[in-house]
Amino acid sequence: MTVRLKDFHADWCGPCKTQDPILEELLEDYPDVSFEKVDVEEEQEIANQYQVRSLPTVVVENDDGVVERFVGVTQREDIEEALASAGA
């Protein structure tokens, strides 16, 4: 099963910059997770598809669909729990 993490962000978003190091650490520890950074300014269609209204938004999904979504800066442990639930 493929596990994906989508990071919805924007260059002007201060909290997004706080979230970045947390996600970078996770990606080192979970090399099998597919990671996608989505700049909402450049990829509005994808942001709309996922109904992103606030930044940062992190979506964890697998082949069955969205497992968890987080709005605002999210701690590593919470994202790890969602990754485990998704099958990572």
DSSP file (Angstrom, degrees, kcal/mol; ACC not computed):
  #  RESIDUE AA STRUCTURE BP1 BP2  ACC     N-H-->O    O-->H-N    N-H-->O    O-->H-N    TCO  KAPPA ALPHA  PHI   PSI    X-CA   Y-CA   Z-CA
    1    1 A M              0   0    0      0, 0.0     2,-0.4     0, 0.0    85,-0.0   0.000 360.0 360.0 360.0 134.3    0.0    0.0    0.0
    2    2 A T        -     0   0    0     31,-0.1     2,-0.5    86,-0.0    61,-0.4  -0.710 360.0-159.5 -86.6 129.4    1.3    3.4   -0.9
    3    3 A V        -     0   0    0     -2,-0.4    31,-2.8    29,-0.4     2,-0.4  -0.934  10.9-170.4-109.7 130.8    1.4    6.0    1.8
    4    4 A R  E     -aB  34  61A   0     57,-3.3    57,-2.7    -2,-0.5     2,-0.5  -0.933  13.9-161.8-123.2 144.1    1.5    9.7    0.8
    5    5 A L  E     -aB  35  60A   0     29,-3.0    31,-2.6    -2,-0.4     2,-0.5  -0.990   9.9-164.6-122.4 121.8    2.1   12.8    2.8
    6    6 A K  E     -aB  36  59A   0     53,-3.0    53,-2.6    -2,-0.5     2,-0.7  -0.930   3.2-160.4-109.6 126.4    1.0   16.1    1.2
    7    7 A D  E     -aB  37  58A   0     29,-3.0    31,-3.2    -2,-0.5     2,-0.6  -0.907   5.1-161.4-107.8 105.9    2.3   19.3    2.7
    8    8 A F  E     +aB  38  57A   0     49,-3.2    49,-1.7    -2,-0.7     2,-0.3  -0.792  32.4 140.9 -89.8 121.8    0.2   22.3    1.6
    9    9 A H  E     -a   39   0A   0     29,-2.4    31,-2.6    -2,-0.6    32,-0.4  -0.858  38.8-142.3-148.3 176.6    2.2   25.5    2.2
   10   10 A A    >   -     0   0    0     -2,-0.3     3,-1.5    29,-0.2     6,-0.1  -0.980  28.5-119.4-146.3 152.1    3.0   29.0    0.8
   11   11 A D  T 3  S+     0   0    0     -2,-0.3     6,-0.1     1,-0.3    -1,-0.1   0.827 114.0  51.9 -60.5 -32.4    6.3   30.9    0.8
   12   12 A W  T 3  S+     0   0    0     -3,-0.0     2,-0.8     4,-0.0    -1,-0.3   0.479  84.1 107.0 -83.7  -2.5    4.7   33.8    2.8
   13   13 A C    <>  -     0   0    0     -3,-1.5     4,-1.1     1,-0.2    -3,-0.1  -0.687  49.2-168.8 -87.4 108.9    3.4   31.4    5.6
   14   14 A G  H >> S+     0   0    0     -2,-0.8     4,-1.2     1,-0.2     3,-0.7   0.930  87.8  51.5 -61.6 -48.8    5.4   31.7    8.8
   15   15 A P  H 3> S+     0   0    0      0, 0.0     4,-1.8     0, 0.0    -1,-0.2   0.818 103.2  61.4 -60.1 -28.4    3.9   28.6   10.5
   16   16 A C  H 3> S+     0   0    0      1,-0.2     4,-1.8     2,-0.2    -2,-0.2   0.884 100.8  52.8 -63.3 -37.1    4.7   26.6    7.3
   17   17 A K  H << S+     0   0    0     -4,-1.1    -1,-0.2    -3,-0.7    -3,-0.1   0.821 107.7  51.5 -68.4 -30.0    8.4   27.4    7.9
   18   18 A T  H  X S+     0   0    0     -4,-1.2     4,-0.5     1,-0.2    -1,-0.2   0.855 110.4  49.3 -70.6 -35.6    8.0   26.1   11.5
   19   19 A Q  H >X S+     0   0    0     -4,-1.8     4,-2.0     1,-0.2     3,-0.5   0.816  93.7  77.6 -72.8 -31.9    6.5   22.9   10.1
   20   20 A D  H 3X S+     0   0    0     -4,-1.8     4,-2.6     1,-0.2     5,-0.2   0.870  91.5  48.1 -51.8 -50.3    9.2   22.3    7.5
   21   21 A P  H 3> S+     0   0    0      0, 0.0     4,-2.1     0, 0.0    -1,-0.2   0.866 110.3  53.6 -63.1 -32.8   12.0   20.9    9.8
   22   22 A I  H <X S+     0   0    0     -3,-0.5     4,-1.9    -4,-0.5    -2,-0.2   0.934 112.1  44.0 -63.9 -45.4    9.5   18.5   11.4
   23   23 A L  H  X S+     0   0    0     -4,-2.0     4,-2.4     1,-0.2    -1,-0.2   0.889 110.1  55.3 -67.3 -39.4    8.5   17.1    8.0
   24   24 A E  H  X S+     0   0    0     -4,-2.6     4,-1.4    -5,-0.2    -1,-0.2   0.906 108.6  48.6 -61.6 -41.0   12.1   16.9    6.8
   25   25 A E  H  X S+     0   0    0     -4,-2.1     4,-1.6     1,-0.2     3,-0.2   0.922 110.8  50.9 -63.0 -44.0   13.0   14.7    9.9
   26   26 A L  H  X S+     0   0    0     -4,-1.9     4,-1.7     1,-0.2    -2,-0.2   0.901 106.5  54.3 -60.1 -41.8   10.0   12.5    9.3
   27   27 A L  H  < S+     0   0    0     -4,-2.4    -1,-0.2     1,-0.2    -2,-0.2   0.823 105.7  52.8 -66.8 -30.0   10.9   12.0    5.6
   28   28 A E  H  < S+     0   0    0     -4,-1.4    -1,-0.2    -3,-0.2    -2,-0.2   0.881 114.6  42.4 -68.2 -36.7   14.4   10.8    6.6
   29   29 A D  H  < S+     0   0    0     -4,-1.6    -2,-0.2     1,-0.2    -1,-0.2   0.662 119.2  44.1 -84.7 -17.1   12.9    8.3    9.0
   30   30 A Y    ><  +     0   0    0     -4,-1.7     3,-1.8    -5,-0.2    -1,-0.2  -0.583  62.6 162.6-126.3  68.5   10.1    7.1    6.6
   31   31 A P  T 3  S+     0   0    0      0, 0.0    -1,-0.1     0, 0.0    -2,-0.1   0.704  72.8  61.6 -64.1 -18.7   11.8    6.8    3.2
   32   32 A D  T 3  S+     0   0    0     56,-0.1   -29,-0.4    -3,-0.1     2,-0.4   0.574  82.5  97.3 -84.4  -7.9    8.9    4.6    1.8
   33   33 A V  S <  S-     0   0    0     -3,-1.8     2,-0.5    -6,-0.2   -29,-0.2  -0.678  77.0-129.2 -83.2 131.0    6.4    7.5    2.3
   34   34 A S  E     -a    4   0A   0    -31,-2.8   -29,-3.0    -2,-0.4     2,-0.4  -0.690  27.4-158.6 -78.9 124.2    5.7    9.5   -0.9
   35   35 A F  E     -a    5   0A   0     -2,-0.5     2,-0.4   -31,-0.2   -29,-0.2  -0.898  13.3-178.7-113.0 132.6    6.1   13.2    0.0
   36   36 A E  E     -a    6   0A   0    -31,-2.6   -29,-3.0    -2,-0.4     2,-0.6  -0.979  14.7-155.3-133.3 121.6    4.6   16.0   -2.0
   37   37 A K  E     -a    7   0A   0     -2,-0.4     2,-0.6   -31,-0.2   -29,-0.2  -0.850  15.0-163.8 -91.9 124.9    5.0   19.7   -1.2
   38   38 A V  E     -a    8   0A   0    -31,-3.2   -29,-2.4    -2,-0.6     2,-0.8  -0.926   9.6-153.5-116.5 108.9    2.1   21.6   -2.7
   39   39 A D  E >>  -a    9   0A   0     -2,-0.6     4,-2.6   -31,-0.2     3,-0.7  -0.722   8.6-154.1 -78.7 112.8    2.5   25.4   -3.0
   40   40 A V  T 34 S+     0   0    0    -31,-2.6    -1,-0.2    -2,-0.8   -30,-0.1   0.736  91.3  58.0 -66.4 -21.7   -1.1   26.6   -2.8
   41   41 A E  T 34 S+     0   0    0    -32,-0.4     3,-0.3     1,-0.1    -1,-0.3   0.872 117.2  32.1 -71.7 -36.9   -0.2   29.8   -4.8
   42   42 A E  T <4 S+     0   0    0     -3,-0.7    -2,-0.2     1,-0.2     3,-0.2   0.739 127.5  38.4 -92.0 -26.1    1.0   27.7   -7.7
   43   43 A E     X  +     0   0    0     -4,-2.6     4,-1.9     1,-0.1     3,-0.3  -0.474  63.5 150.8-126.9  60.6   -1.2   24.7   -7.4
   44   44 A Q  H  > S+     0   0    0     -3,-0.3     4,-2.7     1,-0.2     5,-0.2   0.823  70.2  61.5 -63.0 -33.0   -4.6   26.1   -6.4
   45   45 A E  H  > S+     0   0    0      2,-0.2     4,-2.2     1,-0.2    -1,-0.2   0.918 106.9  44.0 -62.0 -43.7   -6.5   23.3   -8.2
   46   46 A I  H  > S+     0   0    0     -3,-0.3     4,-1.9     2,-0.2    -1,-0.2   0.914 113.1  51.9 -67.4 -42.2   -4.9   20.7   -5.9
   47   47 A A  H  <>S+     0   0    0     -4,-1.9     5,-2.7     1,-0.2    -2,-0.2   0.897 111.4  47.4 -60.7 -40.1   -5.5   22.8   -2.8
   48   48 A N  H ><5S+     0   0    0     -4,-2.7     3,-1.4     3,-0.2    -1,-0.2   0.901 106.9  56.6 -67.0 -40.6   -9.1   23.2   -3.8
   49   49 A Q  H 3<5S+     0   0    0     -4,-2.2    -1,-0.2     1,-0.3    -2,-0.2   0.875 113.3  40.9 -57.8 -38.2   -9.5   19.5   -4.4
   50   50 A Y  T 3<5S-     0   0    0     -4,-1.9    -1,-0.3    -5,-0.1    -2,-0.2   0.329 112.2-123.1 -93.0   6.5   -8.3   18.9   -0.8
   51   51 A Q  T < 5 -     0   0    0     -3,-1.4     2,-0.5     1,-0.2    -3,-0.2   0.894  40.7-177.8  53.5  47.4  -10.4   21.8    0.5
   52   52 A V      < +     0   0    0     -5,-2.7    -1,-0.2     1,-0.2     3,-0.1  -0.669  18.2 157.4 -79.6 122.1   -7.3   23.5    2.0
   53   53 A R        +     0   0    0     -2,-0.5     2,-0.3     1,-0.2    -1,-0.2   0.569  61.1  36.2-118.4 -20.0   -8.5   26.7    3.8
   54   54 A S  S    S-     0   0    0     18,-0.0    -1,-0.2   -46,-0.0    18,-0.1  -0.945  85.9 -90.3-136.5 155.7   -5.6   27.3    6.3
   55   55 A L  S    S+     0   0    0     -2,-0.3    18,-0.2     1,-0.1   -46,-0.1  -0.916  94.7  30.4-123.7 149.4   -1.9   26.8    6.2
   56   56 A P  S    S+     0   0    0      0, 0.0    16,-3.3     0, 0.0     2,-0.4   0.647  72.6 171.3 -73.8 152.7    0.0   24.7    6.9
   57   57 A T  E     -BC   8  71A   0    -49,-1.7   -49,-3.2    14,-0.2     2,-0.5  -0.999  12.2-166.2-124.3 130.2   -2.2   21.7    6.1
   58   58 A V  E     -BC   7  70A   0     12,-2.5    12,-2.9    -2,-0.4     2,-0.5  -0.971   3.4-166.5-117.8 128.1   -0.7   18.2    6.1
   59   59 A V  E     -BC   6  69A   0    -53,-2.6   -53,-3.0    -2,-0.5     2,-0.5  -0.962   4.6-164.0-117.7 128.4   -2.7   15.4    4.6
   60   60 A V  E     +BC   5  68A   0      8,-3.1     7,-2.9    -2,-0.5     8,-1.9  -0.954  23.9 162.0-109.2 126.4   -1.7   11.7    5.1
   61   61 A E  E     -BC   4  66A   0    -57,-2.7   -57,-3.3    -2,-0.5     5,-0.2  -0.936  20.5-169.9-140.6 162.4   -3.4    9.3    2.7
   62   62 A N  E >   - C   0  65A   0      3,-2.3     3,-1.8    -2,-0.3   -59,-0.2  -0.670  56.4 -68.1-134.3-165.9   -3.1    5.8    1.3
   63   63 A D  T 3  S+     0   0    0    -61,-0.4     3,-0.1     1,-0.3   -60,-0.1   0.741 131.4  55.8 -62.8 -21.8   -4.7    3.9   -1.5
   64   64 A D  T 3  S-     0   0    0      1,-0.3     2,-0.3    22,-0.1    -1,-0.3   0.585 118.5-102.3 -85.6 -11.0   -8.0    4.0    0.3
   65   65 A G  E <  S-C   62   0A   0     -3,-1.8    -3,-2.3     0, 0.0    -1,-0.3  -0.841  70.9  -1.5 124.9-162.9   -8.0    7.8    0.6
   66   66 A V  E     +C   61   0A   0     -2,-0.3    -5,-0.3    -5,-0.2     3,-0.1  -0.480  47.6 178.0 -70.6 126.9   -7.3   10.4    3.3
   67   67 A V  E     -     0   0A   0     -7,-2.9     2,-0.3     1,-0.4    -6,-0.2   0.809  67.9  -9.1 -93.4 -41.0   -6.4    8.9    6.6
   68   68 A E  E     -C   60   0A   0     -8,-1.9    -8,-3.1     2,-0.0    -1,-0.4  -0.989  54.6-159.4-158.1 147.7   -5.8   12.1    8.5
   69   69 A R  E     -C   59   0A   0     -2,-0.3     2,-0.4   -10,-0.2   -10,-0.2  -0.999   8.8-162.1-133.3 141.2   -5.5   15.8    7.9
   70   70 A F  E     -C   58   0A   0    -12,-2.9   -12,-2.5    -2,-0.4     2,-0.5  -0.964   2.0-160.7-122.8 136.0   -3.8   18.3   10.2
   71   71 A V  E     +C   57   0A   0     -2,-0.4   -14,-0.2   -14,-0.2   -16,-0.1  -0.971  62.4  11.4-118.3 130.0   -4.3   22.1   10.1
   72   72 A G  S    S-     0   0    0    -16,-3.3     2,-0.2    -2,-0.5   -14,-0.1  -0.272 116.4 -27.5  92.9 173.5   -1.7   24.3   11.7
   73   73 A V  S    S-     0   0    0    -18,-0.2     2,-0.4    -2,-0.1    -2,-0.1  -0.444  70.6-160.8 -64.3 126.9    1.8   23.4   12.9
   74   74 A T        -     0   0    0     -2,-0.2    -2,-0.1    -4,-0.1   -52,-0.0  -0.915  15.1-117.0-118.7 136.9    1.6   19.7   13.9
   75   75 A Q     >  -     0   0    0     -2,-0.4     4,-1.7     1,-0.1     3,-0.4  -0.328  24.7-116.4 -71.7 152.6    3.9   17.8   16.2
   76   76 A R  H  > S+     0   0    0      1,-0.2     4,-2.8     2,-0.2     5,-0.2   0.881 112.0  57.6 -53.9 -44.9    6.0   14.9   14.8
   77   77 A E  H  > S+     0   0    0      1,-0.2     4,-2.1     2,-0.2    -1,-0.2   0.874 105.2  50.5 -60.0 -39.5    4.3   12.3   17.1
   78   78 A D  H  > S+     0   0    0     -3,-0.4     4,-1.7     2,-0.2    -1,-0.2   0.905 112.4  46.1 -66.0 -41.2    0.9   13.2   15.7
   79   79 A I  H  X S+     0   0    0     -4,-1.7     4,-2.6     1,-0.2    -2,-0.2   0.893 110.1  54.7 -68.9 -38.8    2.0   12.8   12.1
   80   80 A E  H  X S+     0   0    0     -4,-2.8     4,-2.4     1,-0.2    -2,-0.2   0.902 106.2  51.9 -60.3 -41.3    3.8    9.5   13.0
   81   81 A E  H  X S+     0   0    0     -4,-2.1     4,-2.2     1,-0.2    -1,-0.2   0.905 110.8  48.0 -61.2 -41.3    0.6    8.1   14.4
   82   82 A A  H  X S+     0   0    0     -4,-1.7     4,-1.8     2,-0.2    -2,-0.2   0.899 110.2  51.7 -67.0 -40.1   -1.2    9.0   11.2
   83   83 A L  H  X>S+     0   0    0     -4,-2.6     5,-2.9     1,-0.2     4,-0.8   0.910 110.3  48.9 -61.8 -41.5    1.5    7.5    9.1
   84   84 A A  H ><5S+     0   0    0     -4,-2.4     3,-0.8     1,-0.2    -2,-0.2   0.911 110.1  51.1 -64.7 -41.8    1.3    4.3   11.1
   85   85 A S  H 3<5S+     0   0    0     -4,-2.2    -1,-0.2     1,-0.2    -2,-0.2   0.827 108.4  53.3 -62.9 -31.3   -2.5    4.2   10.7
   86   86 A A  H 3<5S-     0   0    0     -4,-1.8    -1,-0.2    -5,-0.1    -2,-0.2   0.641 127.1 -98.7 -80.1 -14.4   -2.0    4.7    6.9
   87   87 A G  T <<5       0   0    0     -3,-0.8    -3,-0.2    -4,-0.8    -2,-0.1   0.583 360.0 360.0 109.8  13.0    0.3    1.7    6.8
   88   88 A A      <       0   0    0     -5,-2.9    -4,-0.2    -6,-0.2   -56,-0.1   0.481 360.0 360.0 -80.4 360.0    3.8    3.2    6.8
